[in-house]
């Protein structure tokens, strides 16, 4: 998805603070195209400027529209954000699935993400102008999210699925040590700790099980095993030298 083809449309936003927060969230994820439908007349005030910080220019550059229909006149695909479930709105995208749709099916399409007022969201007449619907799964006890928070969730998912998100990778899986390597390490540890009287010779495995559990949860690699055995070897050498001087 080219950010220049993706527009954020706020329908009748009521609070300058929220508008400023929206601009900040947009700039966080590299989006700059904001459209406002009948915003509060104070949408450029000091509160908005304080919240937007260096993203305030998005407010200054945002075109103002009298209706959502006119704001979407040149938009090819509009995604409406809503929790209004009804007879004619049964298929909803989650933020994740919407991001996949936007970045795959609509990667070269002029799209809009439409968001409603802070207190009641988009009305049915507004949703009629949207081809797709997105809902954020929230807890029933308090389903409503702050406008900029909702936008952040959506833009995060869109960015993650886009080309810009491909530069980030989950940690590569470790090349874990084999069972033989681990058992060799534990046998070495057992003998080394017996030699320095750290383990009870009558029941050495009792304390050794603690080491097995700790190292087992650490998912040791072959390199980790070699380092630990190197430590045991150093302990062995030190104990041999100590005994020579007895």
C-alpha positions, 0 to 999 in steps of 0.5 A: 500500500502506497501511503499517498493512496490511503486517506484517513477520513474523520466524520464530524470530529468533535475534539481538537485534542482527538484530531491532534492525536489522530495526526500524530498517530498517522505520522507515526506510521507514515500516513499524511492524507487527512480529510475532515467532514464537518469538524469542530470549528476549533479543530486548529486550536492550541489543543490540537497543535499541542497534541499533534506536535510536528504532525500539525501540518496534517491538520493545516493541509487537510481539506474540509468537506460538507458531507462524507459523500463528497469526501469519498467522491474520488475514493475507489474503496472505503473501509468504515470502522464500526461496531454497528452490526445489522442485517446488511452488515454481516461480514466484518474485517478485523484490523489484521484481515483488513490490512491483508486486504488493503495491501494485497487486493487494493495495493494500487487502489485509492482507499479511505479509512472512515472513522466517525464521531468520538461518542457514537461512531459512524451513522448508518447513512455514513456506512452506506457509502463504505464498501467494507467494514472493520471492527476492533474486537474489544471487551463487551464491558467497555467496547468503545475505544478512543479515536486515535487509539483505534486508528493506531491499531488499524494503521499498525496492522496496515503498516505491518503488512506493507512493504515497510513492515517487511524490514522487521523480522521475528527473532530467527529460531535457535539451532537447539542443542541435541539430547546427546549434547545436553546429557553430555553437559549434565553428566559433566556438570554432575561430576564437576560439582561432585568434585568440588563437594557442591552436590550430595554424593548420596543424592546428587540428582536432587539438586541437579534437577534444578539445573535441568529445569532452569536450562531446559526453560532456556532452550540452550543452543549447541554454542550455549552447551559448549560455553557451559562445558568450558566453564565446567572444564575451568572448574575442573582445572581449578579444583585439580590445582587446589588439590595439588597444593593440599 
